Amino acid sequence: MKKKVWFVTGASKGLGLTLVKELLDKGYSVAATSRNKARLEKEAGLVSDRFFAIQADLSEEESIRAAVRSSFEHFGQLDVVVNNAGYGIGGAIEELSQEEIMESFNINVFATLHVIKAVMPYLREQRSGHIINISSIAGFAAATGWAIYAAAKFAVVGLSEVLAEDVKEFGIHVTVVEPGAFRTSFLSGESLVLAKQPIGAYNDVRASHARYTGFHGVQAGDPAKAAAAFIQLAETAVPPVRLFLGSDAYQRASQKLELIKTDLENWKMLTLSTDFNS
């Protein structure tokens, strides 16, 4: 059986780079995007006709369309699309400027939407494919001080759940992956954005940021094992729509489910009281 062709965004570092290396090592063909093609090629460390590096600006829809189009023309097919590009942003809502908020949504949400719009005509024509959108455990169980990041990642979860229903008639699968903390550069100063104009009154927000940035370099999640999980996911005949990755993600999701169940039952009478009387 012919190996699948993968398309991965945000591939020059972190989970994206680890995934690209693992895919190439396993004999898959990979088209991968980065803002810096030379860096991506250097970090991947492999010259191969199975590796197609693309310089793309994920804040520009036309750049995304061109990247997808050139990838399909290069390999003749696309089978697995991984919307991996994204970054963390911390700050209370009133601390963050409109520019900071919009840039976060441009990369964390709208880039994902634009990739989906660009690949769907090819996948529909093939009547096959698997779109894997990387959200976060913050897209289900958010933490103090990360409201805008959570809002973006909740959006990715929501659009993925509905997309899965919309495209299943074409034989296309959709999975939204919600990872916990993995040992990448995600929490480093290179990747993480914090509000440029913090407000001193937000003591709990500052404490939360200090706690999370303190995890850098000691996160429980192993990126290599995450890459292996992505490959297993893509080779599964009936993949899940939602997949949590990491023991911390599992624990936070379990706690959130208990909170939802408790609130649902505690306020059941008020919830049901708003129907018309039969």
N, C-alpha and C positions, 0 to 999 in steps of 0.2 A: 504494500500500500504506500502511495506517495505521501511523503511527510507534509504536514500542514505549513502554510505560509502565515507568519505572524506579522502584525503591524503594532509597534509599541511606541507610545509618545513619552517624552521626558526620560530619555534612555541614557543620558550621559553620566548619571550618578544614582545612588540609592537603589531601591528595589528594581527600578527600570533597568539599570545597568547590570545588576546581578541576574535578572531574568534573561536579558539579551545574551549574556555569556553562557548561561546554562542551556538556552535554546540552541545556540550555535554548536556547543559541545555535544548536544544530543542529535545533531544532524538536521535540525529544522532550518528553514529559510526565514530570514528576518529583515523587515524594513523597519527602521527606527529613526525617530526624530529627535533633534536637539536644537537649541538656539545656536550651538557651535558645532558644526559638522566635524571640524578637525579634532576637537576635543573628544567627540564621540568615537571617532575612528581610533584615536590613540588609546582611549580607555578600554574599548572593546578588544584591542590588541590582536585583531585578526583581519587578514586580507583574504576575502573569499567571495566567490560569485553567489554565495548564499547570504551575504550580508550587504544590505543596501542602506547606507547612512544618508540621511536627508537633513538639511538645514531648514528649519521651519520656525516661523513666528506664530505661536499658538494663540496670540491675541488678535491675529488677523485671519478672518475666515477664508480669504482667497489663498493665503499661504497654506492653510490646512488642506483646502481642496487640491491644490497643486501637489502637495506631498502625497495624498492618497492616490491621485491620478498617476503620478510617476511610479509609485509603488506597484500599482496594478499593471502598468505597462511593463515594468521591469520583470515581474514574476508571472504575470498572466492570471493570477488569482490572489485572493485574500481570504484566509480562513478564520483567523483569530485576531481580533482587534482589542488591544489593551489600552484603555484611557488611563494612563498612569500619571501624567504630568499634574503637578499640584504643589502647593506649599502651605505651611501653617501660618496663621496670623492671630495674634493675641491682643486683647485690649477690651475694655468695656465699650459698649456701643457708642457712648458719647465721646470717648477718647479718640475714636478713629475718624479720620477725614473721609470725605466722599471719595477722594482719589484712592485712598488705601482700600476702601470697601469695594469699589468698582474693579480695581485691579485684581483683587482676590477672586471676585466672581468671574471675571474675564478668563482667568486661568483654571480655577477650580470647577467652574460650572459651564460657562459658554464655550470654552475650548472642547469640552466633552460633547456638548450638543453639536458643535460644528463638525467634529470628527464623525459622529453618528450620521449626520445629514450627508456627509461626503461619501461614507462607505456603503450606505444602505442601497443605492442603486446597483452596486456590484453584487452585494450579498443577495438581494432580491432576484437578480438575474441568475445567480448560481443556485438559488433556493437552498442555501446552506450558509453556515457561519456561526460564529460565537463572539458576541461583544462582551468584554469584561471591563466593567467600570470600577475604578478604585475609589472608594469612598473612605470611610474611617469609622472606628468605633464611636467617634465624636458625632457621626451622622445618625446615631441611634441613642447613645447615652453620653450626652455632652458634659463638659466640666466647666467650672467657674473660670471666667476670664477669656473664654474662647467662643464668644457668641457668634461672630461673623464666620469663623471657620466652621462652626457647627451648622450654621444656616446654609452654607455652601454645600457641605457634605450631606446634610439632610436632603437638599435639593437633588443631589446625585442619586441618593437612595430612591427618592420618590419617582424621578423620571425613569430610573432603571426598572422599577417594579411595573410601571405601566408599559414601558417599551417592550418588556418581555411578553406581555399579553398582545401588544399590537403586531408583533413580528413573528409570532410562533406559527402562523398559517403559512409562512414562507420557509419553514424549517430552520429558522434562525433562533439560536439560544441567546439569552442575556443573563449575566450574573453580575451582581454588585458585591464587591468584596469589601469587608469592613475590618481592616487590620487594627490591631493594637499597636504598641510601640515596638518597632524593629530597630536593630542596631545599625542605623545608617546615619547620614548627615542631616536628617530631617530636623533635629532639634539644635543643630549648630547655628552659629551666627551667619553662616553662608546661606542657609536655607530659611530659617525661621524669621518672621517679621513681627515686631512688636510695635505698638502704637508710638508714633513719633512725639505725640503730645500727651503724655500720661497725666492723670489727675491724681494728686496726692491722697485724696480721700479714699481711694479704692485699695484699702489694705488687703482685703481678701483676694482681689485680682492679682496684686503684686506677689502675694504669697503663693498663689497657684502657679504663676509663671516661674517663680524661683524653683518650685517643686518639680515642674515638668522639665525645665532646662537642666536641672540637676540629674535627670535620667540619661542625659547624653553620654553615650559610650558604655552604658550599663543596661540598656534595654534588654528585655528578656527574649525578644523575637530574633530569630536567626534568618537573615535575608536569603541565604541559600535554600533553607527549608521552605520559605515562602515561594521562591521560584519553582521549586519542585511541586508545591501544591498547585500553583497556577497551571503547570503542565498536566498534572493529574486531572485537574478540573476540565481542561480543554479536551482531554481524551476520554471523558466520561460521556456515555451515551445520553444520559438524562441528567444534566448538571443542575444544581440548585439555583434558584433566583437570588438567594442571599447566602453569603458565606462569611462567617466571622473567622478571623485568623489570629491566633495567639491566645495564651491562657488568660491574659489580662482582658482581652476583648470578650472572651467567653464569660468571665466573672462579671464584667460591667454590664454586658447584655442580660445576663441572668438576673442581676440586681434590678435593672430597669424593668424587666418583665414582671418582677414581683411588685414593684411600685405601681405599675400600670394596673395590674390585677387588683391590688389593694384599693386604689382610687376608684376603679370601675365598680367594685362591690360596695365600698363605703358610700358612694354617691349614686347608687343605682336608683333609688326612689326619686331623687330630683331629676336624674336623667330621663326616666320614663314618664315623669309628670308632665312633660311638655307636649305629649301627643294629644290630638283631639280625642275627646271622650267618645267611646263607641256605644 
